[in-house]
Amino acid sequence: MKWLLFFALCFIWGSSFILIAEGLETMSPYQVASIRIIFAGFCFLPLLGKAIKETPKEAIKPIVISGFLGSFFPAFFFCIAQTRIDSSLAGILNALTPIFTIAIGIFFFQLQIGWLKWIGIFIGFVGMLIINLGGVHGINYDHLAYSLFVLLATIFYGLNVNVVNKYVQNVTPLNIATIAFTSLILPSLMILVATGYFSDPNLVNGNWTKGTFIAGFLGIINTGVASVIFYYLMKKAGPVFASTVTYIIPFVALGWGLYAGETVTSVQLGGMAIILLGVRLANK
């Protein structure tokens, strides 16, 4: 059962990047990200009362901050990045999350690590540089600029993990997700209104139907359902087993990218292999 859920999670999360690309064909990055978060929040809304009752009051604020760090800002960063870079590249760079988690833990949360993890962090950054700076025709600064949005998202992911580990250790993962995602409904709705989504003729004439459906699907399945699966895996199989999805997600994203006709270079493949090697060493 755990292996079935594991591969389902890899497929769901690995497919997020191509779905974002599909949603961006008709809608702005701010609309796709906002709708995704709103739908994810509504998934957890029925659990909110129970979550608040079971959660200490002093943990509510860190959990809300965690929602912004781990879900709100990264959702927008990925959408903005994918207006100019391929979904496969976004999926590859997402594999840097464990590297930044450990790096932030070292520099800001007094995390003590051994020399092997230091080597893993260094190798991961080398892989990142190869992908971004080792283009066939030299450095593409436009490509680099938008890749930085993905890197920023992974930094926020890493910061979020450290915040949760330090300040809300005694709260169950499902309650953390419930409070975090529901707290993001209102700010996401405000951004969606600000984009003119509800007053634009594209909403009435159906031009945004595909984009809205995809963004909603991302929120319900790729965020809401996937989060529940991940927390279940953590509980039943342990965090180490659950975290190994990091190694599979880039391959799923790469496969979808190739299927969609995206160009994947040997430099990107080499960089991905180096990043995954760094992640493996850092997680030992």
N, C-alpha and C positions, 0 to 999 in steps of 0.2 A: 504493500500500500504506500509506504513512504517513497519508494522509487517512482511510482506512478505520479504522485504529487510533485516529486522533485522535477521530473521531466516536463510535467504540465506547467510548473512555475517557470522553468527555463524558457519554454516556448512562449508563454504569455509575456514575460518581461522582455525577452529577446525580440518579440514582434512589435513592441511599443514604438520603436524608431521608424519603422516603415509606415505604421498607422499615423504617426505624427506627420510624416511626409505627405500622406494621402489627404489628411485634413487640411494641410497648408495649401493645397491646390486651389481651394475656393475661399478660405478664410484667413484672417490675419493670425500671426502667432499668439497675440494677446487673447483673441477669441478662443482659439483651440485650447490654450492652457487654462483659461478661466472656466470653460465648459467642463473640461476634464475634472478639475478640482471640485466644482459644484456637484457634479454627479457622484464623485467619490464621497463627498461629504454627506450627501443624502443616503448613501449606502449604509453609513454608520449612524445616522440620526436616530433610528429606533433603539440603539444601544446606549444613547447618551445619558439618560436618567440613571441607569444602573452604573455606568462608568463613573459618573460624578459622585454617586453615593459611596462607591468603593475606593475612591481616590482621595488621599489626604489633601487638604486645602492648599498647603504650601507647595504641592507638586503641580497644581494647575497651571501656574504661570510658566514654569520651565517646559511643560508639555505643549502649551500654546506656542512658545518660542520654537520648540522642536518642530512643530507643524510648518512654521514659516521656513525654517532652515532646511528641513528634509523633504518638503513637498512643494510648498508655494513657489519659492524662488527658483528651484531647479526646473519645475515644470515650464516656467517662462523662459529660462535660459536655454533649454533644449529646443523649444519651439523657435526661438530667435535664431539659434545656431543653424537649425535645419532649413532656414530660408536660403542658405548659401552653401551648406555642406551636405554631402550624401548621408542617408540614414545609416549606412554601413559604417562610415567613419565615426559617426556619433556613438554607435554601439561599441565600437572598438575602444574609443577613448573613455567610455563609461567604466571600463575595466580598471581604471586607475583609482576608483573609489577606495578600495582597501589600502592602497598606498597612502592616500591623503588622510585616511582615518588614523593610521599609525603615526604619520608625520605630525599631524595636529596634536595627537595625544602626547607626543614627545615634547613639542615646543610650548604647548599651552596647558597641558593637564598632567604634567610630571610623570608621564608614562616612561617606565624603564624597560629597555629592550636590549637584546644581545646583538653581537656583531653580524649574525646571519640576517636578521631583520634589516639592519642598516644596509647590507649588500642588496637585499631585495628592493628596498626603497630606491637606492641608486640605480639599479637595473631598470626599475619601472620608469624612472624619469628619463633614462637614456632611450627607452622605447618610445616614450612620448615625443622626445625631440626628433627622433628619426622620422616618425610619422609626419610631424608638422614642418620640419625643416629640410627633409631629405627628398623633396620633389624631383621628378625627372628633369625638369627644366629650371632647377634652382628654387629659391625660396619664393613662395607665393604668399605675399603678406596679407592679401584679402582672405585667402583660405585660412591663414594663421589667425587672423583677427576673430573670425567666427568660430574657429575651433576653441578659442579661449573661453567662449560662453559655456561649452561643454566642460572644460576644465574647472571653471568657476562652479558649475553645478556639482561636480564631484567633490570639490573642496567643501561646499555646503553640506553635502551628504556626510563627509568625514567629520565635520564640526558637529553635526546633529548626533551622530553616534556617540561622540564623546560627551556631549551635553546630557544625553539620555543616561549613559552609563554613570555619570557623576551625580546627577540630581534627581533622577526618578527610578532608581534601581528597584525600589519596593513596589512599583506599580506594574500590573500585568501588561504585557505588550498589547493585548487587544484593547484595553482601556486607554492606553497611550494613543493608539491609532484613532480610537473613537473620538476622544476629546480634541486631538490635533486636527483631524480632517474636518470635523463639524465646525471648528473655530475658523476655518478658512472659507466657509460658504459665503459669508457676508462680504469680505474684502474682494473675493473673486467675482461676486455678483456686481459690485460697484465698478470694477474694471470692465466687465462685460457691458454694463450700461454706458460707460464712458466711451466705448468703442462705437456706439451707435447701433449695436446689434439688434435691439428690439424695435428700432424705428427705421431701419434700412429696408428698402424694397426687396433686397435679395432674400430676406427672411420670408416675406409674403409670397414671392413668386417661385420659391422653391430652389433658388440657386445655392442656398446654404444648407439644404437638406442633407446632402452627403457629408459635408464637413461637420455639421452638428451631430449627426449620427455617429460618425467616427470618434469625435471628441467625447461624446457621451459614453460610447463603448469603452474608450480608453479609461474613463473614470470608473465605470462599474466593474469591468473585467480586469484591466491591466493595473488598476490601482486598488480598488476595493476588494475584489475576490482574491487577487494575488497577495494582498497583504494578509488576509486571513489564512491562506495556504502557507505563507511564509512563517507566520506565528505558530501555526499548528506543527510545522516541521521543526521549528526551534524547540517546541515543547516535547514532541515525541521522539525526535532523532538527535537533538542537541544543536547548539549554534554552529559548531564546526561543520557538520554535515549540511546544514541549511545554507551556510555562507559559500559553499562550493558552487552555487549557481553562478557566481562571478566568472567562473572559467568557461561556462557553456553559453552564457548570454551573447558574447561577441560573435560566436560562430552562428547562432541563430540570426542575429542582425546581419551578418555577412551573407548568409544564405538568402535572406529576403532581399537584400540589396542587389545581389546578382540576378535574382529572379525578376526584379523590377528594371533590370538593364543598367544599373549603376556601374561605374568603372571602379574596379578595385586593383590597385597596383601591387607589384611585388614588394615595393617599399612599405606599403601599409601592412601587408601580410607579415613581413619581417618584423615591423614595429610591434604588431599585435603579439607575435610569439615572444618577443623580448619582454613586453609588459606582463604577459601571463606568467613568464618565468619569474619576474620580479615579485608578482603577487604571491606566487607559490612559496618563494623563500621568505617573504615578509610574514606570511601566515603560519609558518612552521612553529 
